[in-house]
């Protein structure tokens, strides 16, 4: 699970010091994630997973063998409308991206391995 809370406009938060660095890093990671999503959704042969630590860590999850779920938190406040719209547009781009069908890897047959209710651990 990746939490990208704090991905708001830096000019509105008056962040400084370590908090400013954290916000800049989060925004950079979100931008890199957007580039990866754009590449996966388009006809690009190169997917820029190595552009950030976040996308590098998510590369196996975004490459088609996993199910991906994204939560987008938005604010009902009028002063946050631009951030809310940015977040919803990003979520819409992600939703429109087809990653392919998740494959079951390493599934055991019912005759081997542990059976439900057998008492073995």
TARARA-V825921 format. One record per residue. N is the residue number from 0. PHI is phi in whole degrees, 0 to 359 (NA if undefined). OMEGA is omega as a letter, one per 40 degrees, with the letter a starting at -180 (999 if undefined). D_CENTER is the distance of its C-alpha to the mean C-alpha in whole Angstrom. Layout:
BEGIN
N/PHI/OMEGA/D_CENTER + N/PHI/OMEGA/D_CENTER
END
This chain:
BEGIN
0/NA/a/8 + 1/245/i/7 + 2/252/i/9 + 3/252/i/9 + 4/298/a/12 + 5/99/a/15 + 6/271/a/13 + 7/252/i/16 + 8/295/a/19 + 9/294/a/21 + 10/295/a/24 + 11/273/a/24 + 12/264/a/23 + 13/56/i/26 + 14/289/i/24 + 15/212/i/26 + 16/64/a/26 + 17/297/i/23 + 18/295/i/22 + 19/295/i/22 + 20/299/i/20 + 21/296/i/17 + 22/297/i/17 + 23/296/i/17 + 24/294/i/15 + 25/297/i/12 + 26/296/i/13 + 27/294/i/13 + 28/295/i/10 + 29/295/i/8 + 30/297/i/11 + 31/296/i/10 + 32/296/i/7 + 33/298/i/9 + 34/296/i/12 + 35/295/i/10 + 36/300/i/9 + 37/298/i/13 + 38/292/i/14 + 39/293/a/13 + 40/279/a/14 + 41/263/a/17 + 42/259/a/20 + 43/292/i/19 + 44/277/i/20 + 45/255/i/18 + 46/249/a/15 + 47/280/i/14 + 48/297/a/12 + 49/278/a/15 + 50/284/i/14 + 51/204/i/12 + 52/297/a/12 + 53/300/a/8 + 54/291/i/8 + 55/295/i/11 + 56/293/a/10 + 57/273/a/7 + 58/303/i/10 + 59/290/i/12 + 60/283/a/9 + 61/266/a/8 + 62/268/i/12 + 63/114/a/14 + 64/259/a/15 + 65/221/i/12 + 66/263/a/11 + 67/240/i/8 + 68/230/a/8 + 69/236/i/6 + 70/255/i/9 + 71/239/i/10 + 72/263/a/13 + 73/233/a/16 + 74/255/i/19 + 75/279/a/23 + 76/289/i/24 + 77/296/a/26 + 78/287/i/25 + 79/251/a/22 + 80/301/a/22 + 81/294/i/21 + 82/293/i/17 + 83/298/i/17 + 84/295/i/18 + 85/299/a/15 + 86/296/i/12 + 87/291/i/14 + 88/295/i/14 + 89/297/i/11 + 90/297/i/10 + 91/295/i/13 + 92/298/i/12 + 93/295/a/9 + 94/297/a/11 + 95/282/a/14 + 96/273/i/12 + 97/265/a/14 + 98/267/a/12 + 99/98/a/16 + 100/279/i/17 + 101/292/a/16 + 102/256/i/19 + 103/278/a/21 + 104/244/i/22 + 105/71/a/25 + 106/286/i/26 + 107/273/i/29 + 108/284/a/32 + 109/289/a/34 + 110/277/i/37 + 111/246/i/35 + 112/80/a/33 + 113/278/i/33 + 114/257/i/35 + 115/297/i/34 + 116/79/a/36 + 117/280/i/38 + 118/89/i/38 + 119/277/i/37 + 120/232/999/34
END
